[in-house]
Amino acid sequence: MAIQGVKLKDIALEAGVSIAAVSAALNNTGTVSRSMRERVRQVAARMNYEPNFAAQLLKQKKSSDIGLVISDIPERIFGSGYFIPMITGFIRQSEALEIRYQIEYHDPSNAEKIPALLTNGLVGGVLYGGLIQPSLRNWLAENPQFPFVAFEEEAVCNVMSDFSLTFYKAMQYLIALGHKKIGYIGGPCHYRRQQQIESGVFRAIQEFNLQCNPEWIVHLNLNKDTETLCEAVEWGRTLFARNERPTALICSDGRATRGILHAACEAGFGAPRDFSLLACSSQTEAEQTFPAVSSIAWNAPEALLKGIFLLRNLMEHRLLDGKKILIEPSLTLRSTTGKAPQQS
């Protein structure tokens, strides 16, 4: 009868030897006696041990392939201004550099499952986009030799964007246009990007003594597209019905931005005539919205280029210690920012 998921440690326990001895006996490496080799192999056969041939192949000849793991709920991936540029940028950069690659979707609802590309030996290293679950952090701590580079998440090796600094600079631009009343549409603060955006915005509000009334601030759930749009529209309707309103709005999500613009249109307001709007949004999202939205976007080309460079260094053992690369997001001014309107 086959024993499911037999591992080297199971054989070692059954045979009464170390895991290293089992590995040496089964892979014809190391120095173990002939009798021990035969005994370990008999135990492995009795337990119906099936070796991971992909992992063995990787040990014999290290894979030069690279992998990209995308981990988030499907509703936040398809059409996303973050994940879609990540996937397309990864493909383009890999093709340009003539590197073979694989892409895996990882379902974060199965929090205990480790992405297959980290364990099946088919790639030499992984770029990772999405929230790193505790189970994966534990696996990485137990396997520190595996080449792993995270985007926008704390890890030994990562590529991070300084959204805080870029939004702080964007706030200075709005101030130069005469804006002193600021509204903010944010998201869940357990996401690093949301923390960064909020940090930059409110740093400027405090340093330049800007007005930001509590009723001009909202934190949306930012889950499914339809829910996010509806939340933004409802909050926008309340905002634009007020007698006193901000002259500029900062929005941390492209979908919510469309909801705010819709609510403004319903109320007879328009950007940039009656208010300015600046959003965290991809180029595609920003330019497919009317009017085209001034935006700060994740710099996908630079992030992917530097991420692949870092990963290949790790795969070729060029780095002995951790490496962190900081990049600046792209600020693009379009049709939704202008001089502060005169309010009565």
ABEGO torsion letter per residue (X at the ends): XBBBGBBAAAAAAAAGBBAAAAAAAAAGBEBBBAAAAAAAAAAAAAAGBBBBAAAAAAAABBBABBBBBBBBBAAAABGBAAAAAAAAAAAAAAAAAGBBBBBBBBBAABAABBBAAAAAGABABBBBBEBBBAAAAAAAAABAABBBBBBGBBBABBBBBBAAAAAAAAAAAAAAAGBABBBBBBBBAABAAAAAAAAAAAAAAAAAGBBBBAAABBBBAGBBAAAAAAAAAAAAAAAAABABBBABBBBABAAAAAAAAAAAAAAGBBOAAABBBBBBBBAAAAAABOBBBBBBBBBAAAAAAAAAAAAAAAAAGABABBBBBBBBBBBBBBAABBBBBBBX
